[in-house]
Amino acid sequence: MSINKITLALTDPQEEFVFSEARHPAMVAGYGSGKSQAAVTRLAIQALRYRKMDFGFVEPTFDLVRLIAWPRFEELLSSWKVSYKLNKADSILTLENESQIIFRSADNPSRLVGFEIADGIIDEADTLRPDQANDVWIKMLGRCRQKKPDGSANTLAAVSTPEGFGFMYERWGKNPAQGYELIRASTWSNPYLPDGYVDQLRATYSSNQLAAYLDGEFVNLNAGSVYPSFDRRLNGSDATIIAPKHSKPGEALHIGMDFNVTNMAAVVHVIRNDDPIAVEEIVKAFDTPEMIKIIKDRYPGHHIMVYPDASGSARKTNNASQSDHALLRAAGFQVCVDSRNPAVKDRVLSMNKAIEERRYRVNVDNCPVLAEALEKQAYSKSGEPDKASGFDHSNDATGYFVVYRYPIQNNRPQFARVVGI
């Protein structure tokens, strides 16, 4: 049967995914948006396009192969009047053009061997553990090696409702490699849902869950997220540092700093219209002298204001006789710090207030470590921001600056003091 004779009823996101020419398209979508139907449609069309070739369809479990994949393919092919034969024992569906769709589950990635395919799709990839999903992806990439007669590239795609910052985010949302195309689909894109479906979701889920399960957004679904409102787009900025020009000095830089031996962190901010913007970051500096050198080398001609961890008045990240604060002052930096750190709760409240009001913004391209830390840091079992994951360093550095300049007073952020710039 010619695919030109097939009648399709697709939403805009479904059509974009089904006919994507990217090697690795992904449809990240809300509940009821038709993502699994789009996956079935895409692979069925590919199988009809190439005679006597093999294609792979992976579900998280074999139960889903039996309950979801088989019935969807059978219903779709029947509606197209395409004859087929399903061998349930071997989990292979053979089409009238002798192409085969091989069904597998992701329960045990080590079993994804012993077959070759031209194209493949992984359904509900984000419901797997990130390490398991990544293992399945790599195994299936190795299967996609049947040579197509027209010379087209092999493709491997994925569809899923996003589950926080998991596999789909790492592959397609964070920093996608060439050939990885992200297609979003909200629940609203499907006009065929029953009345009351969206209202039922709204009555069931939190605002962050609704962002994922209705809009297909990557959001922190951890109930213990330290900065739950941070959003790369809503809190994003393309701001950069205004450099010195002729005899004019560059703009003042406000640098939050966290002291850790061999792993110091600093986040460089500018203040524009009274709003703080993170424009660059320094991570994994060895000690305070190295941090000072990096700052001096990178930012000549700028007035440097450092907002450090208060413990640096006594601590030393190196073997020098001077404290970390004394070294910063000796370097000519203005050190803005109180005699002791504010309560962690106050620091987090100040950060969250500025984030929620979208006053605090981040140049994500220049500050990737900070952006990821704001997204992923959660509370530990003791109720404190977790430090075991390594997301605390950049967040702490930023927090020292924000709480100093924008402390919470009666639940409103205000300038704490005039600091000269």
Phi, psi and omega in degrees: 000138178280135179292344178292342181267359181280135176261126182243141173238092186242146170286169181300312179296322178299315180297320179298319181287312184303321185253015177298137178261005176292153179289330183223073176281149176226137175252110179256118197214158176284169177300141175073011183275351178089026183292317180293323177295322177296321179296315179297317181296316181300313184288324179297319178296317178299319181293325178286335183285327185241110183289141176058036175240166184247148183220148185245138177229120186245130172249158179302324180224163178290330175303321179289328172302313184287320187271333185246304189292306182304308181299323181293317179295317181297317180295316182295312182295323178295321179294333178271358183060039176260124179283149183203168175221125180258116175265098185290331180295321181261356182057049179228130176251122182255127181271170182297338178268012177073009169283155183235143171250118183262123182261134178221159175250160182264010182306319182225094183303334182294344180271359179278063182221169172085014176210158176236146180223163175273313180221159178211164177218139174250121181268142178051048185298328185282352176282348175278157170300144182307319180291323178292315179298319179295321178295317178297317181300313181296318179298318182288327174302321179291336178282333186281081183217009173290131182279126180278145183296333180268004178081005180295152180289149171290147180232149172225124185239170178212149173226149179184155161283134183290138178243076180070215181260064183261215186300313183297321178295315183296322183277320188242338185262323188281298181207073188296140177284169179300135180094352179265112183248127180259125178240121181262146176217124177270161174304326182296340183287347181262109183280358187258008181288150179291154178301138177088354183298311181294320179299323178295319177296317181298328180281348187257323192250159176286172181298320178293320178296322178295324177299324178280310191274345174257315188258352180070033182266149171278112179223163179283114180265002177286120182298340181259027179296136181286321182236070189293339184267356181294132181224126184303327181275311183291330178255014182277158179207150173254016182296144174228172184285135174277113186282161175300147180223120182054239182268358182273134178288159175285170182291156179295140178248134183248110190247110171283139187221135178242129183268122173211126181299125182070001182212053180284151181227143176216141177239124185266126181240155163242156177245119180229128185054038180068010179253136179276136179230122175281119186248335177208166179218155174234122183232152174060033171290146188290311182204184184295316177302320177294319178299317179298317180298317180300314182296315181296320181290322184280326193234052176294145178085004179249144170283123185256122175244121184252134179244090189262171168301128183298335181295345179292351177291339179240332184285157176226123177274357177225192184265011181290160180284339181273150176287169178299318179296319180296323178295320179296317180293319180297334179281354179095009180273148173275120184261118183252101185203147174271176184292337176211159181292146173293164176301144180304321180300319180293321179297316180293320179298317179297316179297312183295324178297313180294324179291312182298324179277000181059026173279323179274121183232160186224130168283097188296325180295323182271343183231059184294326181292316179297314182301315180293323180295318179296326179288323196250344183294133180238173176276145176280176179297336179277357178089008178256154174305129185296137178247350183287333184280345182087003180275000186279331191297306180293323179295319178296316180302314179296318182298324180298321178291311186295315183291333177287316183272331184228062182290155176279124175227113185056042178064020176231132179286133179218160174293132182281326186194163173271126185244012171106334181230000000 
